[in-house]
Amino acid sequence: MTRVLQAEVAVPAQCELAEGPIWDRRLGVLRWVDILAGHVHSFDPASGERNWFDAGVPVGAVGLTSSGGLVLALVDGFALLTGEPSDGWTVTRFGGFSTDRSAVRFNDGKPDPWGNFWAGTMAWAEGAPGGALYRLSPDGTVTTMLPDVALSNGLDWTDDRRTFYFADSLSGGVDAFDCDPGSGALGERRRFVSVPDAGCVPDGLTLDSEGCLWLAVFGSGELRRFTPDGRLDTVVRLPARQVTSAAFGGPGLGTLYITTARENFTEADRRAEPHAGDIFACVPGVSGRPSLHFAA
């Protein structure tokens, strides 16, 4: 029997497109991006303090670095963010690589177990081709890992580094890849789970300490947990249809934080879903895993 949980507002963020939450254990804060606004947010649950940084351009994803900074997937390339809110942030772009920002933008991403940073792109025009999934190495080298991606979204790796999960949203599901545990090279691809709901697509995802996959289903108002054999065993319901991603944080990584959006909302939509764009939380009774770091 599928367990049903309810999530409550943790941060009244009112973002247009909140995405990519990560837990920064060094500072005890939750971080996420508001993609189209180009904002990188942080929230300290212990003190209630909130901060944000304006990257100046849309920013698709944020990851932690081993030196205490942040790595960003900006609208058309990669950058490092160093400093602290009290002293001011510094953005340093990686040279030698960029995408056509008039056609595509970066969307979701995260560091991998080998110290790289993966992020993918999507077309600005709905349904247009041109997306891809890229890997940024610490030396600045960018490698195309998957070409011909329609809408690059959630991704994560199992603890044994042998399976990589990836959601190309317009494909209607999440795929699993065999993964070389030494290099991260991708092998055979297979469908893990599908999202058959009309008008809904797979979005961000994360794995928990039991190896189960939590999938944000955009358009459904739900975050869904799947066991390693693909069985749905938990649904978290939210009062916001546009559920975008999730990450574990807090003491013992026992709190599940969930990002939402209100992209292209009308005034009627805003009245019907006043908490769309907020950050939600629930305690699901299972812990997460520490965030991975980009080795820079």
C-alpha positions in Angstrom: 0.0 0.0 0.0 1.4 3.4 -1.0 2.1 5.7 1.9 0.8 9.3 1.6 2.5 12.2 3.4 1.8 16.0 3.4 4.4 18.7 3.1 4.2 22.1 4.8 5.7 25.4 3.9 9.3 25.7 5.2 10.3 28.9 3.4 7.8 31.4 1.9 10.1 32.0 -1.0 7.6 32.9 -3.7 10.1 32.0 -6.5 9.0 31.8 -10.1 11.0 28.7 -10.7 12.8 27.3 -7.6 15.0 24.3 -8.5 18.0 22.3 -7.5 18.0 22.3 -3.7 21.1 21.1 -1.9 22.1 20.9 1.8 25.3 22.7 2.7 26.5 20.8 5.9 29.4 23.2 6.4 27.1 26.1 7.1 23.9 24.2 7.9 21.9 25.9 5.2 19.7 24.9 2.3 20.6 26.3 -1.1 18.5 26.5 -4.3 18.2 28.6 -7.4 15.3 30.6 -8.8 16.3 29.9 -12.4 14.7 32.6 -14.5 15.4 35.4 -11.9 19.0 34.3 -11.8 19.0 34.1 -8.0 21.0 31.7 -5.8 19.2 31.4 -2.4 20.2 30.1 1.0 18.1 29.5 4.2 19.3 28.6 7.7 16.5 26.6 9.4 18.1 27.1 12.8 18.1 30.9 12.7 15.5 31.6 10.0 18.1 33.7 8.2 17.7 34.0 4.4 20.2 35.3 1.8 20.3 35.4 -1.9 22.8 36.4 -4.7 21.9 37.8 -8.1 24.0 36.1 -10.8 22.9 38.6 -13.4 21.7 35.9 -15.8 19.4 32.9 -15.5 21.1 30.2 -13.4 20.0 26.5 -13.9 21.8 24.8 -11.1 24.1 25.2 -8.1 26.5 22.8 -6.5 29.0 22.8 -3.6 32.7 22.9 -4.1 35.4 21.2 -2.0 36.9 24.6 -1.2 33.7 26.0 0.3 32.4 27.9 -2.7 29.7 27.1 -5.2 29.7 25.9 -8.8 27.0 27.3 -11.1 25.4 26.3 -14.4 24.6 29.8 -15.8 22.3 30.3 -18.7 25.0 29.4 -21.2 28.1 28.1 -19.3 29.7 27.3 -16.0 31.2 29.5 -13.3 32.5 29.4 -9.7 31.0 31.5 -7.0 33.3 32.4 -4.1 33.0 34.6 -1.1 30.3 35.1 1.6 27.2 37.3 1.7 28.8 39.7 4.2 31.9 40.2 2.0 30.3 40.0 -1.4 30.3 37.2 -4.0 32.7 36.8 -6.9 31.7 35.0 -10.1 34.5 33.5 -12.2 33.4 31.9 -15.5 35.1 28.9 -17.0 36.4 29.8 -20.4 36.4 27.8 -23.6 32.8 26.6 -23.5 29.4 28.2 -24.0 26.1 27.3 -25.5 23.8 29.3 -27.7 21.9 31.3 -25.1 19.4 32.4 -27.6 18.2 28.8 -28.2 18.9 26.9 -25.0 19.5 27.4 -21.3 21.0 25.3 -18.6 18.5 23.6 -16.3 19.3 21.1 -13.6 22.7 19.7 -12.4 24.8 18.5 -9.5 28.3 17.3 -8.6 29.1 13.6 -9.2 31.0 11.1 -7.0 34.2 11.7 -8.9 34.4 15.4 -8.3 32.9 16.7 -11.6 29.8 18.8 -12.1 27.0 17.6 -14.4 24.3 19.9 -15.9 22.0 19.8 -18.9 20.3 22.2 -21.2 16.8 22.6 -22.6 15.4 24.7 -25.4 13.6 28.0 -24.6 10.9 27.1 -27.1 8.8 24.2 -25.8 9.5 21.0 -27.7 12.4 22.4 -29.7 15.5 20.1 -30.0 19.0 21.1 -29.0 19.5 20.0 -25.4 22.4 18.0 -24.0 23.9 16.7 -20.8 27.4 18.0 -20.0 30.1 17.2 -17.5 32.4 19.9 -16.2 35.8 18.6 -14.9 37.7 20.6 -12.2 40.3 21.7 -14.9 37.5 23.3 -16.9 37.2 20.6 -19.5 33.5 20.2 -20.7 32.4 16.8 -22.1 29.1 16.0 -23.7 27.8 13.0 -21.9 24.4 12.7 -23.6 23.5 14.5 -26.9 20.0 14.9 -28.2 18.3 15.6 -24.9 14.9 17.4 -25.1 14.6 18.8 -21.5 17.5 17.8 -19.2 16.4 17.4 -15.6 17.0 15.4 -12.5 20.1 13.2 -12.0 21.8 11.2 -9.3 24.2 8.2 -8.7 23.9 5.2 -6.5 26.3 4.8 -3.6 28.2 2.0 -5.4 28.6 4.3 -8.4 27.3 1.6 -10.7 23.9 3.2 -11.7 23.1 6.7 -12.9 19.6 8.0 -12.9 18.5 10.7 -15.4 15.2 12.4 -16.3 14.8 13.8 -19.8 11.4 15.3 -18.9 9.9 15.2 -22.4 10.7 11.5 -22.7 8.0 10.8 -20.0 10.1 9.1 -17.4 13.4 8.4 -15.6 16.1 6.3 -17.2 18.8 4.2 -15.5 22.3 3.8 -17.0 25.0 1.3 -16.2 27.9 3.4 -14.9 31.6 2.5 -14.6 32.4 2.9 -10.9 36.0 4.0 -11.7 35.4 6.6 -14.4 31.7 7.4 -14.4 31.4 6.5 -18.1 27.9 5.6 -19.0 26.8 2.3 -20.4 23.5 0.6 -21.2 20.4 2.7 -20.8 17.0 1.4 -19.7 13.7 2.9 -18.6 13.4 2.9 -14.7 10.0 4.5 -14.2 7.5 6.3 -16.4 5.1 9.2 -15.6 1.9 8.4 -17.4 -0.1 11.4 -15.9 -1.5 13.7 -18.6 0.1 17.1 -18.4 2.7 16.0 -15.9 6.5 15.4 -16.5 9.4 14.0 -14.4 11.5 16.8 -13.0 14.2 16.9 -10.3 15.2 13.8 -8.3 17.3 12.6 -5.4 18.2 9.2 -3.8 17.9 8.5 -0.1 20.1 6.3 2.2 18.0 3.2 1.3 18.7 3.7 -2.4 15.2 4.8 -3.2 14.5 7.5 -5.7 12.4 10.6 -4.9 11.0 12.1 -8.1 9.3 15.5 -8.4 6.4 15.2 -10.8 5.9 18.7 -12.3 2.2 19.4 -12.8 0.9 16.8 -10.3 1.4 18.4 -6.9 3.4 15.3 -5.9 6.8 14.1 -5.0 7.0 10.3 -5.5 9.3 7.7 -3.9 10.3 4.6 -6.0 12.1 1.6 -4.6 15.2 0.3 -6.5 12.9 -2.2 -8.4 10.7 0.7 -9.6 7.8 0.2 -7.2 5.9 3.4 -6.0 5.8 3.2 -2.2 5.4 6.9 -1.0 3.7 10.0 -2.3 4.2 13.4 -0.7 1.4 15.8 -1.6 1.8 19.6 -1.8 -0.6 22.5 -2.4 1.3 23.5 -5.5 1.2 21.7 -8.8 4.6 22.7 -10.1 6.8 20.5 -8.0 10.4 20.8 -9.3 12.9 19.0 -7.1 13.9 17.7 -3.6 16.9 17.3 -1.3 17.5 16.0 2.2 18.9 18.3 4.9 18.8 19.3 8.5 20.1 17.3 11.5 20.9 13.8 10.4 19.7 14.7 6.9 16.2 13.7 8.0 14.2 16.5 6.5 13.1 16.4 2.9 13.0 19.9 1.4 10.9 20.3 -1.8 11.1 23.2 -4.3 8.1 24.4 -6.3 7.4 26.9 -9.0 4.7 29.2 -10.4 6.0 29.6 -13.9 3.6 31.2 -16.4 0.9 31.6 -13.7 -2.1 33.9 -14.3 -3.5 35.9 -11.5 -6.2 33.3 -11.1 -3.5 30.6 -10.7 -1.8 32.7 -8.0 -5.1 33.0 -6.1 -5.8 29.3 -6.4 -2.2 28.3 -5.3 -0.9 31.0 -3.1 2.0 28.9 -1.9 3.3 27.9 -5.4 7.0 29.0 -5.6 7.5 28.3 -1.9 9.9 25.7 -0.4 8.2 22.9 1.4 9.4 20.2 3.9 8.4 17.0 5.5 10.0 14.3 7.6 9.6 11.0 5.7 11.3 8.7 8.2 14.3 8.0 6.1 17.5 10.0 5.8 19.3 11.4 2.8 22.9 11.2 1.8 25.5 14.0 2.1 25.7 16.4 -0.9 28.6 15.7 -3.3 31.2 18.3 -4.0 32.8 19.7 -7.2 36.6 19.2 -6.7 37.6 22.9 -7.0 
